[in-house]
Amino acid sequence: MKERLKTEFLGRVFNSPLVLPAGIMGISAASLQAVSRSGAGLVTTKSLTLKPRTGHPGPVTEPFEGGLLNAMGLCNPGVAEGLQEARDYLSQADSGQGLIISLFGTSPEEFSGLARRCGDLENTFLELNLSCPNVFDEFGTPLAASAPRVAEIIRSVKTATELPVIAKLSPNVTDILPVARAAEEAGADALCLINTLGPGLAIDITTSRPVLSNRYGGLSGGCVKPVALRLVHLVSRTVAIPVIGMGGVSTWEDAVEMIIAGARLVGLGTAVMDRGMEVFTEVNSGLAAFLENRNYRGIEEIPLLEI
């Protein structure tokens, strides 16, 4: 059954189509290796910045029925320490396990500078976080709101590295298709969507104050899945490059929906926070059984949505 889960992505074959998104399990090599052992085909680091960031003070998460608000604030140890953890992870990874290094900058120059720091790595993908919604006060509107800006950043990064580049796009735009096209035309090798919706607000009724210290946070969890499915479907029909789909996926049925919508790989984020790393094992098991019951040799044989 495990053979049915093997998935090709940008010229490599991974043990599973499941992906750990950025920001879920931190940056340490040990935590990323644990997720790989639990069944993720690829794991993503926290978004790395040129200098360390402490992020927002707590509280930074607030669960609610159907989802989660979070405003982590891009906390990370900085690119130097983050890349050392990446090297430690890669030293123990097998050929069916992959690493995505997420990068966050505020300009094409910052993004290309970060990409150059990754030049000695092999068998690695770079994800450009163009869509973080919970640092609006600090950095303004997410970069993914502007198709020309997205294209400028990707072109800059592509001149700085030979590693495959994945652009992570925002759902918080009027029309995502011009942004997706611009990313593809600028040289992105793949797209990742969606990042969190919002930002949103939770209120403490005893104090009449926001629950989160940052006031607003990005929205994730099961409640965003219909939006994610729609955008993955629209984008995957518009571009020729592969799409990593995520947003509200927590079961194997959710994963199948995302694949039918057009995703080549499927991310599990909030579900890991809710149910632990075992969720990868559970979803892989259900997905493999689905493929076997339908006599599909792999996820590429699952019929796509035709509308």
Secondary structure, DSSP 8 states (H G I E B T S, - for coil): -HHHH-EEETTEEES-SEEE-TTSS-S-HHHHHHHHHHT-SEEE---B-SS-B----S--EEEETTEEEE---S-B--HHHHHHHHHHHHHH--TT-EEEEEE--SSHHHHHHHHHHTTT--SEEEEEE----TTHHHH-S-GGG-HHHHHHHHHHHHTT--S-EEEE--S-SS-HHHHHHHHHHTT-SEEEE---EEEEE-EETTTTEESSTTSEEEEESGGGHHHHHHHHHHHHHH-SS-EEEESS--SHHHHHHHHHHT-SEEE--HHHHHH-THHHHHHHHHHHHHHHHTT-SSGGGS-----
